[in-house]
Amino acid sequence: MEVPDAMSDPTTDAPQAHFDYDIAVVGAGPVGLALAGWLARRSATSRMSVALIDARTPEAAASDPRAIALSHGSRVMLQPLGFPGDATPIRRIHVSQRGHFGRTLIEHDEHELPELGYVARYGSLVGALAEAVRATDVDWLTNTSALAPLQDHEGITLPLQSAGGERTIRVKVLVNAEGGLYQRSDDATPTERRARDYGQTAIVGTVSVSDPRANVAWERFTREGPIALLPCGGPRHADYALVWCCSPDEAARRMQLDDDAFLAELGAAFGTRMGRFTRIAGRAAFPLGLSALDVLVDRRTVAIGNAAQTLHPVAGQGLNLGLRDALALTDALSADGPRPLALARFAQRRALDRRLTIGATDTLARLFTVDFPPLAAMRGLALTALEFLPPVKTALARQMMFGQRR
């Protein structure tokens, strides 16, 4: 039998069909939690039941020390649910390239905003959102893994596995917000995914400096890759979250250095704009690549967050894009109900923002790592030109802070 087109949505749920939930959200990271919380807040009018499924416990996620960047637009979206009180504001972003002229500054007062963005501990954000979700009627299934779903015309059968054994639930819509779930049905055409290996590894950690600049974030492009320093408080505001992108071989070597040698190399790569690097803690490394689905929706399943895209950390757009996806999906499901029509409209509305954000991140990651003197000069001219073209700089900053929502 031919599968009906999702936009026409001619099927209706049979009266005798039983559903355990209207919507199942797999993954209780920030994006999954935000989606569940927003859906629950709309449930008074939309009357949708929601299950949130995660293989971990909230306590395990809340202990995660990683630093994450949130735009001002994300703060506005999340405020009704909760926002970590220990987040550090970003009021200036300094963008430059090491060893070449050209730089641009983005100031919060240029955009009449209290802050451009924030740096929060992953665990703090998860903790704030988890508290909001606990106050709703969302059925949160912890220590539970979702297995391969089986999709039919009316809904989805989702096997679950926990310490108590296996069971299945029936849902009308399945949202994959973590990336580990097999998304598509066996009889569906394989999803096209855009992928790129940047040939880089990111070294992350928390560093301290001798001459801090409060509430200033740094994006410093070097011939190896970008170095980002994000303010995260500490005594005298001297602590910064570090993201140092370099070749895999160099990253492996640097991970083996003692702290003094590591800090010396970091200082040589970044420069002396904040004095000396005096401390490094929590060093870790992970490979960098682009992975983005071309199609987010397969009838009654939809991917958002890390399931939809993982981006290079340059400009810190991955989580912010995922949160915009989650809010747009909430709007669509609240307006059209848990059915394929809502998912198809969601995908249409999110196409432009995803294309612009993924494309800009991919371009920056590649453009600023080409070690070719004439190109370096052109990059410097472009950064400097932004200072003399306020409308262009404003448009770029607004895209990074708010994206394209319609």
C-alpha beads as a LAMMPS data file, in Angstrom:
LAMMPS data file: protein, C-alpha beads

406 atoms
405 bonds

1 atom types
1 bond types

-500.0 500.0 xlo xhi
-500.0 500.0 ylo yhi
-500.0 500.0 zlo zhi

Masses

1 110.0

Atoms # bond

1 1 1 0.000 0.000 0.000
2 1 1 1.325 3.447 -0.874
3 1 1 2.193 5.709 2.067
4 1 1 0.060 8.898 1.954
5 1 1 1.860 12.190 1.530
6 1 1 2.606 13.771 4.916
7 1 1 1.240 17.167 3.917
8 1 1 -2.183 15.837 2.969
9 1 1 -2.414 13.744 6.170
10 1 1 -5.632 11.959 5.123
11 1 1 -5.358 9.264 7.803
12 1 1 -7.055 9.501 11.148
13 1 1 -6.418 7.421 14.202
14 1 1 -8.863 4.550 14.424
15 1 1 -11.300 4.882 17.353
16 1 1 -10.101 1.604 18.826
17 1 1 -6.404 2.546 18.575
18 1 1 -4.707 2.838 21.951
19 1 1 -1.868 5.271 22.562
20 1 1 0.148 5.484 25.745
21 1 1 1.252 9.031 24.912
22 1 1 0.688 11.586 22.217
23 1 1 4.397 12.475 22.019
24 1 1 7.547 10.663 23.128
25 1 1 10.774 12.689 23.401
26 1 1 13.972 10.623 23.474
27 1 1 16.878 12.409 25.131
28 1 1 16.824 14.571 28.275
29 1 1 19.629 16.940 27.363
30 1 1 18.893 20.689 27.215
31 1 1 16.994 20.438 23.910
32 1 1 14.854 17.466 24.938
33 1 1 14.113 18.979 28.346
34 1 1 13.177 22.321 26.824
35 1 1 10.848 20.665 24.317
36 1 1 9.142 18.606 27.036
37 1 1 8.792 21.661 29.260
38 1 1 7.370 23.859 26.518
39 1 1 4.920 21.162 25.409
40 1 1 3.743 20.677 28.996
41 1 1 3.114 24.419 29.368
42 1 1 0.900 24.287 26.284
43 1 1 -0.928 21.133 27.433
44 1 1 -3.724 23.115 29.098
45 1 1 -4.983 24.070 25.652
46 1 1 -3.487 21.400 23.390
47 1 1 -4.208 18.464 25.769
48 1 1 -1.159 16.484 24.634
49 1 1 0.432 13.835 26.845
50 1 1 4.239 13.687 26.789
51 1 1 6.795 11.055 27.775
52 1 1 10.456 12.015 28.208
53 1 1 12.821 9.045 27.848
54 1 1 16.494 9.049 28.807
55 1 1 19.103 6.378 29.497
56 1 1 20.647 8.465 32.283
57 1 1 19.363 9.926 35.532
58 1 1 18.892 13.693 35.940
59 1 1 21.532 13.655 38.676
60 1 1 24.158 12.244 36.299
61 1 1 23.546 14.994 33.744
62 1 1 23.440 17.702 36.407
63 1 1 27.008 16.874 37.462
64 1 1 28.415 17.518 33.963
65 1 1 31.004 20.348 34.254
66 1 1 31.250 21.273 30.558
67 1 1 30.771 24.938 29.634
68 1 1 28.212 25.813 26.969
69 1 1 27.461 29.069 25.153
70 1 1 23.901 30.371 25.028
71 1 1 22.820 33.318 22.915
72 1 1 20.590 36.088 24.243
73 1 1 17.818 34.692 22.056
74 1 1 18.119 31.327 23.802
75 1 1 17.931 33.052 27.196
76 1 1 14.678 34.725 26.165
77 1 1 13.218 31.406 24.967
78 1 1 14.271 29.505 28.091
79 1 1 13.323 32.131 30.665
80 1 1 9.751 30.814 31.209
81 1 1 11.196 27.385 32.086
82 1 1 14.266 28.390 34.039
83 1 1 17.815 29.579 33.517
84 1 1 20.939 28.829 35.563
85 1 1 21.617 31.528 38.095
86 1 1 25.387 31.036 37.830
87 1 1 25.563 31.787 34.089
88 1 1 28.215 34.385 33.169
89 1 1 27.092 37.210 30.837
90 1 1 28.935 38.029 27.608
91 1 1 28.825 41.741 26.805
92 1 1 31.566 41.945 24.181
93 1 1 32.831 39.501 21.549
94 1 1 36.325 40.101 20.146
95 1 1 37.040 38.374 16.818
96 1 1 40.531 38.457 15.282
97 1 1 43.146 36.329 13.532
98 1 1 46.536 35.618 15.050
99 1 1 49.510 37.083 13.211
100 1 1 47.443 39.146 10.745
101 1 1 45.675 42.487 10.865
102 1 1 41.926 42.832 11.121
103 1 1 39.497 42.475 13.961
104 1 1 35.889 43.199 14.782
105 1 1 34.099 43.872 18.063
106 1 1 30.477 43.077 18.809
107 1 1 29.138 45.086 21.752
108 1 1 25.894 44.455 23.619
109 1 1 24.887 48.129 23.656
110 1 1 25.198 48.300 19.856
111 1 1 22.154 46.027 19.765
112 1 1 20.366 47.592 22.759
113 1 1 20.622 44.311 24.660
114 1 1 21.646 43.697 28.273
115 1 1 23.891 40.836 27.150
116 1 1 24.974 39.210 23.883
117 1 1 24.953 35.771 25.406
118 1 1 25.889 33.679 28.419
119 1 1 28.278 30.918 29.426
120 1 1 26.744 28.253 31.651
121 1 1 27.780 24.925 33.020
122 1 1 25.968 22.144 31.159
123 1 1 24.903 20.583 34.449
124 1 1 23.491 23.876 35.738
125 1 1 21.350 24.340 32.634
126 1 1 20.119 20.747 32.751
127 1 1 19.361 21.147 36.455
128 1 1 17.282 24.285 35.910
129 1 1 15.307 22.735 33.057
130 1 1 14.855 19.436 34.926
131 1 1 13.310 21.286 37.852
132 1 1 10.828 22.931 35.504
133 1 1 9.899 19.616 33.867
134 1 1 9.414 17.908 37.248
135 1 1 6.757 20.506 38.050
136 1 1 4.664 19.391 35.033
137 1 1 2.727 16.242 34.190
138 1 1 5.418 15.001 31.782
139 1 1 6.071 11.285 32.397
140 1 1 9.863 11.169 32.768
141 1 1 11.258 7.666 32.223
142 1 1 14.858 7.640 33.492
143 1 1 17.415 4.833 33.189
144 1 1 15.429 3.783 30.118
145 1 1 16.788 3.220 26.619
146 1 1 14.690 3.579 23.469
147 1 1 15.253 0.863 20.876
148 1 1 14.439 0.793 17.145
149 1 1 10.905 2.136 16.594
150 1 1 8.346 0.569 14.268
151 1 1 6.244 3.108 12.388
152 1 1 2.866 2.525 10.745
153 1 1 0.137 4.761 9.312
154 1 1 -1.448 5.530 12.669
155 1 1 1.485 5.789 15.044
156 1 1 4.738 4.362 16.325
157 1 1 5.517 1.358 18.460
158 1 1 8.595 2.122 20.537
159 1 1 10.412 -0.652 22.453
160 1 1 11.951 0.439 25.757
161 1 1 14.591 -1.273 27.842
162 1 1 15.307 -0.619 31.518
163 1 1 16.497 -2.490 34.579
164 1 1 12.964 -3.850 34.919
165 1 1 13.091 -5.479 31.481
166 1 1 11.641 -4.610 28.077
167 1 1 8.247 -3.169 27.189
168 1 1 6.696 -1.232 24.326
169 1 1 4.675 1.962 24.161
170 1 1 2.478 3.394 21.415
171 1 1 2.816 7.084 20.528
172 1 1 1.481 9.367 17.818
173 1 1 4.728 11.317 17.330
174 1 1 8.311 10.385 18.181
175 1 1 10.962 13.078 18.684
176 1 1 14.615 12.068 18.645
177 1 1 16.604 14.683 20.575
178 1 1 19.773 12.751 21.371
179 1 1 21.087 11.172 18.184
180 1 1 21.435 7.591 19.379
181 1 1 17.981 6.417 18.325
182 1 1 17.468 4.704 14.990
183 1 1 15.151 7.245 13.418
184 1 1 13.707 5.817 10.225
185 1 1 11.532 2.823 9.491
186 1 1 12.939 -0.230 7.712
187 1 1 10.818 0.466 4.648
188 1 1 11.818 4.110 4.332
189 1 1 14.397 5.634 2.025
190 1 1 17.667 6.255 3.928
191 1 1 18.032 9.793 5.250
192 1 1 20.561 11.988 3.469
193 1 1 23.086 13.440 5.894
194 1 1 25.615 16.172 5.178
195 1 1 28.943 15.210 6.723
196 1 1 32.439 16.686 6.847
197 1 1 35.580 15.767 8.759
198 1 1 37.391 19.017 9.569
199 1 1 40.623 17.213 10.385
200 1 1 40.649 19.000 13.736
201 1 1 40.397 18.053 17.384
202 1 1 39.104 20.410 20.075
203 1 1 40.929 20.613 23.389
204 1 1 38.590 21.919 26.078
205 1 1 39.082 22.883 29.696
206 1 1 38.980 25.823 32.080
207 1 1 41.885 28.266 32.113
208 1 1 42.791 31.240 34.291
209 1 1 44.583 34.378 33.098
210 1 1 46.638 37.064 34.830
211 1 1 44.908 40.065 33.206
212 1 1 41.223 39.148 32.719
213 1 1 38.671 41.202 30.823
214 1 1 35.302 40.741 32.489
215 1 1 32.414 39.585 30.286
216 1 1 34.515 39.499 27.090
217 1 1 34.464 36.435 24.824
218 1 1 37.345 35.850 22.420
219 1 1 37.338 34.107 19.046
220 1 1 40.946 34.036 17.839
221 1 1 41.637 32.366 14.507
222 1 1 45.032 30.730 14.069
223 1 1 46.458 28.748 11.165
224 1 1 45.679 25.542 13.098
225 1 1 42.074 26.488 13.873
226 1 1 40.108 28.825 16.116
227 1 1 40.773 29.376 19.811
228 1 1 37.717 30.418 21.796
229 1 1 37.845 31.768 25.341
230 1 1 34.476 32.230 27.030
231 1 1 34.178 34.027 30.389
232 1 1 32.931 31.747 33.146
233 1 1 33.511 33.724 36.329
234 1 1 35.848 32.622 39.076
235 1 1 37.855 34.935 41.363
236 1 1 38.404 38.332 39.697
237 1 1 36.497 36.999 36.662
238 1 1 39.765 35.320 35.670
239 1 1 38.363 31.955 34.541
240 1 1 37.562 31.150 30.922
241 1 1 36.197 28.105 29.144
242 1 1 38.750 27.094 26.522
243 1 1 38.076 25.557 23.111
244 1 1 41.375 25.108 21.220
245 1 1 41.022 23.591 17.747
246 1 1 44.126 22.027 16.235
247 1 1 45.262 19.010 14.252
248 1 1 44.617 15.583 15.801
249 1 1 48.364 14.905 16.135
250 1 1 49.007 18.220 17.857
251 1 1 46.009 17.735 20.131
252 1 1 47.244 14.285 21.171
253 1 1 50.708 15.683 21.890
254 1 1 49.369 18.654 23.850
255 1 1 47.123 16.443 25.922
256 1 1 50.275 14.696 27.175
257 1 1 52.061 17.909 28.206
258 1 1 52.286 18.951 31.826
259 1 1 50.274 22.024 32.787
260 1 1 53.131 24.528 32.538
261 1 1 54.162 23.375 29.060
262 1 1 50.545 23.303 27.888
263 1 1 49.885 26.838 29.134
264 1 1 53.073 28.093 27.479
265 1 1 51.972 26.725 24.099
266 1 1 48.482 28.138 24.556
267 1 1 49.957 31.550 25.332
268 1 1 52.126 31.415 22.214
269 1 1 49.099 30.511 20.090
270 1 1 46.634 33.022 21.577
271 1 1 48.874 35.976 22.390
272 1 1 49.164 38.252 25.425
273 1 1 45.884 40.170 25.245
274 1 1 44.929 38.834 28.698
275 1 1 48.398 38.462 30.121
276 1 1 49.657 34.990 30.998
277 1 1 47.704 31.776 31.242
278 1 1 48.181 30.660 34.829
279 1 1 46.058 27.521 35.265
280 1 1 44.373 24.738 33.277
281 1 1 41.804 22.287 34.663
282 1 1 39.595 19.592 33.200
283 1 1 41.495 19.026 29.970
284 1 1 39.642 16.831 27.446
285 1 1 39.694 16.376 23.670
286 1 1 37.187 15.364 21.002
287 1 1 37.238 15.241 17.174
288 1 1 35.403 17.874 15.159
289 1 1 33.097 17.281 12.246
290 1 1 29.847 18.351 10.659
291 1 1 26.884 15.999 10.606
292 1 1 23.504 17.400 9.576
293 1 1 20.347 15.737 8.323
294 1 1 18.920 17.111 5.098
295 1 1 15.424 15.918 6.060
296 1 1 14.264 16.203 9.662
297 1 1 10.935 14.412 9.337
298 1 1 9.887 10.901 8.356
299 1 1 6.083 10.830 8.631
300 1 1 5.588 10.616 12.422
301 1 1 9.219 10.851 13.543
302 1 1 11.279 14.029 13.771
303 1 1 14.890 14.793 14.722
304 1 1 16.033 17.897 16.614
305 1 1 19.140 18.907 18.564
306 1 1 22.111 16.562 18.285
307 1 1 19.969 14.052 16.395
308 1 1 19.484 16.634 13.637
309 1 1 22.917 18.268 13.549
310 1 1 26.285 18.469 15.245
311 1 1 28.348 21.503 14.260
312 1 1 31.874 22.820 14.613
313 1 1 32.084 24.818 17.880
314 1 1 33.156 28.032 16.102
315 1 1 30.659 30.791 16.997
316 1 1 28.911 28.427 19.442
317 1 1 25.764 27.811 17.400
318 1 1 24.938 24.112 17.906
319 1 1 22.831 24.255 21.084
320 1 1 21.187 27.536 20.125
321 1 1 20.053 26.097 16.797
322 1 1 18.687 23.020 18.562
323 1 1 16.688 25.142 21.006
324 1 1 15.143 27.127 18.156
325 1 1 14.167 23.828 16.521
326 1 1 12.534 22.679 19.760
327 1 1 10.472 25.844 20.201
328 1 1 9.347 25.770 16.565
329 1 1 8.308 22.129 16.970
330 1 1 6.344 23.067 20.102
331 1 1 4.517 25.755 18.118
332 1 1 3.699 23.352 15.277
333 1 1 2.452 20.528 17.510
334 1 1 0.402 22.924 19.609
335 1 1 -1.248 24.417 16.531
336 1 1 -1.826 21.288 14.417
337 1 1 -1.741 18.432 16.920
338 1 1 0.495 15.335 17.015
339 1 1 0.222 14.320 13.372
340 1 1 2.358 14.341 10.207
341 1 1 0.921 17.661 9.018
342 1 1 2.423 19.446 12.042
343 1 1 5.833 17.853 11.473
344 1 1 5.859 18.718 7.783
345 1 1 5.049 22.354 8.535
346 1 1 7.734 22.424 11.222
347 1 1 10.343 21.197 8.737
348 1 1 9.352 23.849 6.201
349 1 1 9.542 26.651 8.755
350 1 1 12.974 25.598 10.012
351 1 1 14.646 25.113 6.632
352 1 1 16.008 28.661 6.198
353 1 1 17.455 29.065 9.686
354 1 1 19.122 25.659 9.558
355 1 1 20.586 26.340 6.118
356 1 1 21.997 29.748 7.128
357 1 1 23.360 28.667 10.514
358 1 1 24.907 25.393 9.355
359 1 1 26.333 27.056 6.246
360 1 1 27.855 29.974 8.186
361 1 1 29.437 27.692 10.792
362 1 1 30.853 25.364 8.139
363 1 1 32.273 28.275 6.135
364 1 1 33.950 29.872 9.149
365 1 1 35.452 26.565 10.246
366 1 1 37.078 26.045 6.850
367 1 1 37.800 29.593 5.682
368 1 1 39.866 30.675 8.663
369 1 1 42.133 27.632 8.703
370 1 1 43.603 28.025 5.206
371 1 1 47.211 29.173 5.698
372 1 1 47.576 31.231 2.496
373 1 1 48.884 34.817 2.921
374 1 1 46.658 36.501 0.283
375 1 1 43.587 34.815 1.787
376 1 1 44.663 35.863 5.285
377 1 1 44.843 39.461 4.068
378 1 1 41.346 39.204 2.593
379 1 1 40.046 37.781 5.877
380 1 1 41.585 40.714 7.726
381 1 1 39.950 43.167 5.342
382 1 1 36.600 41.460 5.837
383 1 1 36.853 41.643 9.644
384 1 1 37.875 45.305 9.484
385 1 1 35.150 46.142 6.967
386 1 1 32.490 44.948 9.394
387 1 1 33.419 47.861 11.661
388 1 1 32.528 50.285 8.862
389 1 1 29.383 48.475 7.735
390 1 1 27.104 48.512 10.794
391 1 1 24.056 47.078 8.981
392 1 1 26.056 44.037 7.832
393 1 1 27.562 43.482 11.283
394 1 1 24.135 43.853 12.873
395 1 1 22.607 41.317 10.486
396 1 1 25.355 38.776 11.226
397 1 1 25.098 39.317 14.985
398 1 1 21.302 39.013 14.919
399 1 1 21.523 35.748 13.001
400 1 1 23.897 34.323 15.599
401 1 1 21.769 35.541 18.526
402 1 1 18.248 34.942 17.264
403 1 1 18.406 32.954 14.012
404 1 1 15.586 33.080 11.494
405 1 1 12.187 32.349 12.995
406 1 1 8.942 32.467 11.092

Bonds

1 1 1 2
2 1 2 3
3 1 3 4
4 1 4 5
5 1 5 6
6 1 6 7
7 1 7 8
8 1 8 9
9 1 9 10
10 1 10 11
11 1 11 12
12 1 12 13
13 1 13 14
14 1 14 15
15 1 15 16
16 1 16 17
17 1 17 18
18 1 18 19
19 1 19 20
20 1 20 21
21 1 21 22
22 1 22 23
23 1 23 24
24 1 24 25
25 1 25 26
26 1 26 27
27 1 27 28
28 1 28 29
29 1 29 30
30 1 30 31
31 1 31 32
32 1 32 33
33 1 33 34
34 1 34 35
35 1 35 36
36 1 36 37
37 1 37 38
38 1 38 39
39 1 39 40
40 1 40 41
41 1 41 42
42 1 42 43
43 1 43 44
44 1 44 45
45 1 45 46
46 1 46 47
47 1 47 48
48 1 48 49
49 1 49 50
50 1 50 51
51 1 51 52
52 1 52 53
53 1 53 54
54 1 54 55
55 1 55 56
56 1 56 57
57 1 57 58
58 1 58 59
59 1 59 60
60 1 60 61
61 1 61 62
62 1 62 63
63 1 63 64
64 1 64 65
65 1 65 66
66 1 66 67
67 1 67 68
68 1 68 69
69 1 69 70
70 1 70 71
71 1 71 72
72 1 72 73
73 1 73 74
74 1 74 75
75 1 75 76
76 1 76 77
77 1 77 78
78 1 78 79
79 1 79 80
80 1 80 81
81 1 81 82
82 1 82 83
83 1 83 84
84 1 84 85
85 1 85 86
86 1 86 87
87 1 87 88
88 1 88 89
89 1 89 90
90 1 90 91
91 1 91 92
92 1 92 93
93 1 93 94
94 1 94 95
95 1 95 96
96 1 96 97
97 1 97 98
98 1 98 99
99 1 99 100
100 1 100 101
101 1 101 102
102 1 102 103
103 1 103 104
104 1 104 105
105 1 105 106
106 1 106 107
107 1 107 108
108 1 108 109
109 1 109 110
110 1 110 111
111 1 111 112
112 1 112 113
113 1 113 114
114 1 114 115
115 1 115 116
116 1 116 117
117 1 117 118
118 1 118 119
119 1 119 120
120 1 120 121
121 1 121 122
122 1 122 123
123 1 123 124
124 1 124 125
125 1 125 126
126 1 126 127
127 1 127 128
128 1 128 129
129 1 129 130
130 1 130 131
131 1 131 132
132 1 132 133
133 1 133 134
134 1 134 135
135 1 135 136
136 1 136 137
137 1 137 138
138 1 138 139
139 1 139 140
140 1 140 141
141 1 141 142
142 1 142 143
143 1 143 144
144 1 144 145
145 1 145 146
146 1 146 147
147 1 147 148
148 1 148 149
149 1 149 150
150 1 150 151
151 1 151 152
152 1 152 153
153 1 153 154
154 1 154 155
155 1 155 156
156 1 156 157
157 1 157 158
158 1 158 159
159 1 159 160
160 1 160 161
161 1 161 162
162 1 162 163
163 1 163 164
164 1 164 165
165 1 165 166
166 1 166 167
167 1 167 168
168 1 168 169
169 1 169 170
170 1 170 171
171 1 171 172
172 1 172 173
173 1 173 174
174 1 174 175
175 1 175 176
176 1 176 177
177 1 177 178
178 1 178 179
179 1 179 180
180 1 180 181
181 1 181 182
182 1 182 183
183 1 183 184
184 1 184 185
185 1 185 186
186 1 186 187
187 1 187 188
188 1 188 189
189 1 189 190
190 1 190 191
191 1 191 192
192 1 192 193
193 1 193 194
194 1 194 195
195 1 195 196
196 1 196 197
197 1 197 198
198 1 198 199
199 1 199 200
200 1 200 201
201 1 201 202
202 1 202 203
203 1 203 204
204 1 204 205
205 1 205 206
206 1 206 207
207 1 207 208
208 1 208 209
209 1 209 210
210 1 210 211
211 1 211 212
212 1 212 213
213 1 213 214
214 1 214 215
215 1 215 216
216 1 216 217
217 1 217 218
218 1 218 219
219 1 219 220
220 1 220 221
221 1 221 222
222 1 222 223
223 1 223 224
224 1 224 225
225 1 225 226
226 1 226 227
227 1 227 228
228 1 228 229
229 1 229 230
230 1 230 231
231 1 231 232
232 1 232 233
233 1 233 234
234 1 234 235
235 1 235 236
236 1 236 237
237 1 237 238
238 1 238 239
239 1 239 240
240 1 240 241
241 1 241 242
242 1 242 243
243 1 243 244
244 1 244 245
245 1 245 246
246 1 246 247
247 1 247 248
248 1 248 249
249 1 249 250
250 1 250 251
251 1 251 252
252 1 252 253
253 1 253 254
254 1 254 255
255 1 255 256
256 1 256 257
257 1 257 258
258 1 258 259
259 1 259 260
260 1 260 261
261 1 261 262
262 1 262 263
263 1 263 264
264 1 264 265
265 1 265 266
266 1 266 267
267 1 267 268
268 1 268 269
269 1 269 270
270 1 270 271
271 1 271 272
272 1 272 273
273 1 273 274
274 1 274 275
275 1 275 276
276 1 276 277
277 1 277 278
278 1 278 279
279 1 279 280
280 1 280 281
281 1 281 282
282 1 282 283
283 1 283 284
284 1 284 285
285 1 285 286
286 1 286 287
287 1 287 288
288 1 288 289
289 1 289 290
290 1 290 291
291 1 291 292
292 1 292 293
293 1 293 294
294 1 294 295
295 1 295 296
296 1 296 297
297 1 297 298
298 1 298 299
299 1 299 300
300 1 300 301
301 1 301 302
302 1 302 303
303 1 303 304
304 1 304 305
305 1 305 306
306 1 306 307
307 1 307 308
308 1 308 309
309 1 309 310
310 1 310 311
311 1 311 312
312 1 312 313
313 1 313 314
314 1 314 315
315 1 315 316
316 1 316 317
317 1 317 318
318 1 318 319
319 1 319 320
320 1 320 321
321 1 321 322
322 1 322 323
323 1 323 324
324 1 324 325
325 1 325 326
326 1 326 327
327 1 327 328
328 1 328 329
329 1 329 330
330 1 330 331
331 1 331 332
332 1 332 333
333 1 333 334
334 1 334 335
335 1 335 336
336 1 336 337
337 1 337 338
338 1 338 339
339 1 339 340
340 1 340 341
341 1 341 342
342 1 342 343
343 1 343 344
344 1 344 345
345 1 345 346
346 1 346 347
347 1 347 348
348 1 348 349
349 1 349 350
350 1 350 351
351 1 351 352
352 1 352 353
353 1 353 354
354 1 354 355
355 1 355 356
356 1 356 357
357 1 357 358
358 1 358 359
359 1 359 360
360 1 360 361
361 1 361 362
362 1 362 363
363 1 363 364
364 1 364 365
365 1 365 366
366 1 366 367
367 1 367 368
368 1 368 369
369 1 369 370
370 1 370 371
371 1 371 372
372 1 372 373
373 1 373 374
374 1 374 375
375 1 375 376
376 1 376 377
377 1 377 378
378 1 378 379
379 1 379 380
380 1 380 381
381 1 381 382
382 1 382 383
383 1 383 384
384 1 384 385
385 1 385 386
386 1 386 387
387 1 387 388
388 1 388 389
389 1 389 390
390 1 390 391
391 1 391 392
392 1 392 393
393 1 393 394
394 1 394 395
395 1 395 396
396 1 396 397
397 1 397 398
398 1 398 399
399 1 399 400
400 1 400 401
401 1 401 402
402 1 402 403
403 1 403 404
404 1 404 405
405 1 405 406
